[in-house]
């Protein structure tokens, strides 16, 4: 066979082909979930269009549920591969869960 001949892929047995597909699916799912986790954190904490408190107010009484869901997702990702959450968790600020389900973001006084 010449290097100029078209490359042929080996014919895999069904079990190996399926195993390879499962591995690829797992990588894709993990990449999508970690991407969404980071995107949502940035959308809330680093959004140039609204402050975190304004967004929290717009979430209303769904805020706590949303924050808890995001926190659980972060815990899951951290338990699988801690380094994928490091940069995202660094941008997450403080929040207070209120009894009515809303979230309050404490304001930080300006540095003097």
Short mmCIF file of the C-alpha atoms (twelve columns), coordinates in Angstrom:
data_MODEL
# 
_entry.id   MODEL 
# 
loop_
_atom_site.group_PDB 
_atom_site.id 
_atom_site.type_symbol 
_atom_site.label_atom_id 
_atom_site.label_alt_id 
_atom_site.label_comp_id 
_atom_site.label_asym_id 
_atom_site.label_seq_id 
_atom_site.Cartn_x 
_atom_site.Cartn_y 
_atom_site.Cartn_z 
_atom_site.pdbx_PDB_model_num 
ATOM 1   C CA . UNK A 1   0.000   0.000  0.000  1 
ATOM 2   C CA . UNK A 2   1.333   3.405  -0.943 1 
ATOM 3   C CA . UNK A 3   1.079   6.549  1.188  1 
ATOM 4   C CA . UNK A 4   -0.697  8.003  -1.825 1 
ATOM 5   C CA . UNK A 5   -3.541  5.511  -1.591 1 
ATOM 6   C CA . UNK A 6   -6.687  6.620  0.221  1 
ATOM 7   C CA . UNK A 7   -6.578  5.780  3.879  1 
ATOM 8   C CA . UNK A 8   -8.942  3.052  4.883  1 
ATOM 9   C CA . UNK A 9   -10.497 2.756  8.273  1 
ATOM 10  C CA . UNK A 10  -10.322 -0.645 9.863  1 
ATOM 11  C CA . UNK A 11  -13.596 -2.458 10.000 1 
ATOM 12  C CA . UNK A 12  -14.531 -2.698 13.627 1 
ATOM 13  C CA . UNK A 13  -16.616 -5.384 15.179 1 
ATOM 14  C CA . UNK A 14  -20.022 -4.109 16.387 1 
ATOM 15  C CA . UNK A 15  -19.102 -4.162 20.084 1 
ATOM 16  C CA . UNK A 16  -15.964 -2.037 19.542 1 
ATOM 17  C CA . UNK A 17  -17.814 0.374  17.263 1 
ATOM 18  C CA . UNK A 18  -20.587 0.780  19.868 1 
ATOM 19  C CA . UNK A 19  -18.056 1.157  22.691 1 
ATOM 20  C CA . UNK A 20  -16.263 3.903  20.741 1 
ATOM 21  C CA . UNK A 21  -19.566 5.679  20.116 1 
ATOM 22  C CA . UNK A 22  -20.493 5.495  23.808 1 
ATOM 23  C CA . UNK A 23  -17.152 7.034  24.754 1 
ATOM 24  C CA . UNK A 24  -17.585 9.820  22.211 1 
ATOM 25  C CA . UNK A 25  -21.139 10.472 23.421 1 
ATOM 26  C CA . UNK A 26  -19.926 10.725 27.017 1 
ATOM 27  C CA . UNK A 27  -17.227 13.237 26.016 1 
ATOM 28  C CA . UNK A 28  -19.763 15.299 24.059 1 
ATOM 29  C CA . UNK A 29  -22.319 15.290 26.887 1 
ATOM 30  C CA . UNK A 30  -19.705 16.299 29.451 1 
ATOM 31  C CA . UNK A 31  -18.392 19.075 27.198 1 
ATOM 32  C CA . UNK A 32  -21.933 20.382 26.625 1 
ATOM 33  C CA . UNK A 33  -22.829 20.331 30.322 1 
ATOM 34  C CA . UNK A 34  -19.612 22.031 31.425 1 
ATOM 35  C CA . UNK A 35  -20.067 24.627 28.686 1 
ATOM 36  C CA . UNK A 36  -23.630 25.360 29.781 1 
ATOM 37  C CA . UNK A 37  -22.557 25.545 33.426 1 
ATOM 38  C CA . UNK A 38  -19.901 28.155 32.610 1 
ATOM 39  C CA . UNK A 39  -22.160 30.057 30.212 1 
ATOM 40  C CA . UNK A 40  -24.949 30.401 32.777 1 
ATOM 41  C CA . UNK A 41  -22.555 31.587 35.478 1 
ATOM 42  C CA . UNK A 42  -21.168 34.240 33.141 1 
ATOM 43  C CA . UNK A 43  -24.656 35.180 32.000 1 
ATOM 44  C CA . UNK A 44  -25.625 35.933 35.588 1 
ATOM 45  C CA . UNK A 45  -22.404 37.206 37.180 1 
ATOM 46  C CA . UNK A 46  -20.654 38.930 34.264 1 
ATOM 47  C CA . UNK A 47  -23.469 40.285 32.156 1 
ATOM 48  C CA . UNK A 48  -22.852 43.793 30.799 1 
ATOM 49  C CA . UNK A 49  -26.583 44.349 30.252 1 
ATOM 50  C CA . UNK A 50  -27.786 43.922 33.861 1 
ATOM 51  C CA . UNK A 51  -26.320 43.581 37.332 1 
ATOM 52  C CA . UNK A 52  -26.566 40.295 39.204 1 
ATOM 53  C CA . UNK A 53  -29.074 41.886 41.602 1 
ATOM 54  C CA . UNK A 54  -31.247 43.081 38.701 1 
ATOM 55  C CA . UNK A 55  -31.209 39.587 37.215 1 
ATOM 56  C CA . UNK A 56  -31.940 38.044 40.621 1 
ATOM 57  C CA . UNK A 57  -34.911 40.398 41.017 1 
ATOM 58  C CA . UNK A 58  -36.178 39.396 37.566 1 
ATOM 59  C CA . UNK A 59  -35.931 35.712 38.550 1 
ATOM 60  C CA . UNK A 60  -38.304 36.438 41.415 1 
ATOM 61  C CA . UNK A 61  -39.320 33.469 43.504 1 
ATOM 62  C CA . UNK A 62  -37.649 31.045 41.070 1 
ATOM 63  C CA . UNK A 63  -34.208 32.307 42.103 1 
ATOM 64  C CA . UNK A 64  -33.460 29.847 44.898 1 
ATOM 65  C CA . UNK A 65  -34.484 26.831 42.829 1 
ATOM 66  C CA . UNK A 66  -32.332 27.985 39.921 1 
ATOM 67  C CA . UNK A 67  -29.338 28.707 42.168 1 
ATOM 68  C CA . UNK A 68  -29.668 25.347 43.919 1 
ATOM 69  C CA . UNK A 69  -29.888 23.521 40.595 1 
ATOM 70  C CA . UNK A 70  -26.771 25.302 39.328 1 
ATOM 71  C CA . UNK A 71  -24.939 24.514 42.599 1 
ATOM 72  C CA . UNK A 72  -25.847 20.819 42.362 1 
ATOM 73  C CA . UNK A 73  -24.657 20.747 38.765 1 
ATOM 74  C CA . UNK A 74  -21.381 22.325 39.884 1 
ATOM 75  C CA . UNK A 75  -21.007 19.710 42.622 1 
ATOM 76  C CA . UNK A 76  -21.589 16.924 40.113 1 
ATOM 77  C CA . UNK A 77  -19.069 18.333 37.652 1 
ATOM 78  C CA . UNK A 78  -16.564 18.874 40.460 1 
ATOM 79  C CA . UNK A 79  -16.966 15.267 41.610 1 
ATOM 80  C CA . UNK A 80  -16.212 14.044 38.094 1 
ATOM 81  C CA . UNK A 81  -13.405 16.393 37.067 1 
ATOM 82  C CA . UNK A 82  -12.686 19.213 39.560 1 
ATOM 83  C CA . UNK A 83  -10.583 21.333 37.245 1 
ATOM 84  C CA . UNK A 84  -13.510 22.026 34.902 1 
ATOM 85  C CA . UNK A 85  -15.308 24.040 37.591 1 
ATOM 86  C CA . UNK A 86  -12.396 26.123 38.879 1 
ATOM 87  C CA . UNK A 87  -12.683 29.091 36.506 1 
ATOM 88  C CA . UNK A 88  -16.468 29.138 36.690 1 
ATOM 89  C CA . UNK A 89  -16.611 29.013 40.470 1 
ATOM 90  C CA . UNK A 90  -14.130 31.888 40.640 1 
ATOM 91  C CA . UNK A 91  -16.703 34.271 39.133 1 
ATOM 92  C CA . UNK A 92  -19.605 33.218 41.377 1 
ATOM 93  C CA . UNK A 93  -20.342 35.809 44.027 1 
ATOM 94  C CA . UNK A 94  -22.210 35.798 47.293 1 
ATOM 95  C CA . UNK A 95  -25.952 35.381 47.444 1 
ATOM 96  C CA . UNK A 96  -28.645 35.106 50.065 1 
ATOM 97  C CA . UNK A 97  -31.567 32.718 49.720 1 
ATOM 98  C CA . UNK A 98  -34.820 34.235 50.932 1 
ATOM 99  C CA . UNK A 99  -37.763 32.295 52.381 1 
ATOM 100 C CA . UNK A 100 -40.015 33.330 49.488 1 
ATOM 101 C CA . UNK A 101 -37.697 31.649 46.961 1 
ATOM 102 C CA . UNK A 102 -36.017 34.822 45.785 1 
ATOM 103 C CA . UNK A 103 -32.293 35.502 45.867 1 
ATOM 104 C CA . UNK A 104 -30.579 38.663 47.024 1 
ATOM 105 C CA . UNK A 105 -27.104 39.651 45.903 1 
ATOM 106 C CA . UNK A 106 -25.293 41.687 48.566 1 
ATOM 107 C CA . UNK A 107 -23.874 44.937 47.319 1 
ATOM 108 C CA . UNK A 108 -20.208 45.453 47.928 1 
ATOM 109 C CA . UNK A 109 -19.241 48.933 49.093 1 
ATOM 110 C CA . UNK A 110 -16.776 50.690 46.791 1 
ATOM 111 C CA . UNK A 111 -13.118 50.365 47.753 1 
ATOM 112 C CA . UNK A 112 -11.612 53.504 49.249 1 
# 
